[in-house]
Amino acid sequence: MNSNAVPEAPPKALESLFSPLDLGEIRLANRIVMAPMTRNRADARGVPGDIVVDYYAQRAQAGLIIAEGTWPSAAGQAYCRQPGIASAVQIDAWRRVTDAVHARGGSIVLQVMHAGRIGSGRIKPAGVETVAPSAIRASGEVYTDAAGMQPFDMPRALASSEIKRLVEEHGQAAINARKAGFDGVELHCTSGYLPMQFLCSGSNQRDDEYGGSVDNRVRFVVECLAAMAQAIGAGRVGYRINPGNTFNDCHDAEPEQTHVQLIRQSAAMELAYVHVMRSPLAELDAFAMARQHTPAALIVNDGFDAASAAEAVAQGRGDAVSFARHFIANPDYVKRLRRGQALARFDRKTLYTPGAAGYSDYPSA
Ligand SMILES: Cc1cc2nc3c(=O)[nH]c(=O)nc-3n(C[C@H](O)[C@H](O)[C@H](O)COP(=O)(O)O)c2cc1C
């Protein structure tokens, strides 16, 4: 029996979380998904090492792990020691992670995250520019090893021809992720990073076919998804949204309309899933909105506990539920739910610090 097998019957109230699910080509043993979490544990070249292998292997009981936001090219890096999926060394290193998760019976996809204007030249290799849809600086700061907290760079606006290249880069990232053994990829379209910078009217003031109208603002994301689907098959591609989210200074005049358009335009692609976060806008039920406009499976997220997650799946609001914070200090979260065991609390101080402490050293119950 592999270590992913958890033989006991789950509590009756949580049964809906423990049935298997196919998200396109990706097979989940249960509906408990580990949400993507940036933990900044790679080395200075963006290469994940032994502790990253341990960390994900420990959490392989999740029906699906969505590995942390990972850059497709050096310009897309936001944080020190954030991993990449661009070089052969990075691909080989991730292969060790995916092999360890698969050996324990788990499934794992990679979140592809280009940060656009969220970043600093002090984090990226010399000569790598910070780029964005428009030359508008995001307000806020980012930690750099070189000089402590630094304001986000003033980005250079991308030329139309460069956008085509960036779209291709996303297709290549999907190919690289498959080479690294991932079961698929998720495009990160929330939290003010590049895809969301294109979606939002505040950060996208372009006057070409990638800016202005809603159709134009969703174009970059739709083209990236199409490139990724073309590269590895639509059934291995998902994307993550959070309509109304203003993190990293992202503001859209009409977040609901923008996201409805994105969901509609990608609905015919037959993607593996849409990963929807609860909207911070009180009047917007983002889960219902997504259900209405796409036949794709939904992973829902944000603030769930086991009981509310089981209810959401039982009621059909989501096909699976992702959890982030619960997985930090509970590597065996799935087993604890099944057995009704208490949950451990995590230490905020070690969320992003180098080394195993507060990362891969939380014990199983
Ligand atoms: C330490 C940490 C890092 C995160 N990094 C990412 C990330 O890389 N990509 C992403 O889409 N969301 C990221 N998130 C958001 C989580 O995936 C999730 O949406 C959020 O924590 C709410 O889910 P929860 O209530 O289950 O924790 C992060 C959250 C935390 C706590």
The ligand as an ORCA input file, in Angstrom:
! r2SCAN-3c Opt
* xyz 0 1
  C       1.820     31.826      2.302
  C       0.831     31.975      1.181
  C       1.284     32.033     -0.124
  C       0.375     32.143     -1.193
  N       0.841     32.104     -2.484
  C      -0.036     32.026     -3.517
  C       0.411     31.779     -4.853
  O       1.604     31.576     -5.146
  N      -0.537     31.747     -5.835
  C      -1.880     31.949     -5.573
  O      -2.686     31.904     -6.508
  N      -2.323     32.161     -4.315
  C      -1.440     32.179     -3.291
  N      -1.910     32.311     -2.001
  C      -3.376     32.337     -1.756
  C      -3.885     30.934     -1.408
  O      -3.727     30.033     -2.509
  C      -5.376     30.945     -1.007
  O      -6.127     31.457     -2.065
  C      -5.676     31.760      0.253
  O      -4.738     31.491      1.279
  C      -7.083     31.469      0.763
  O      -7.250     30.064      0.999
  P      -7.285     29.465      2.511
  O      -8.399     30.187      3.221
  O      -7.563     28.009      2.360
  O      -5.955     29.743      3.138
  C      -1.016     32.229     -0.918
  C      -1.463     32.200      0.405
  C      -0.567     32.052      1.444
  C      -1.095     31.975      2.862
*
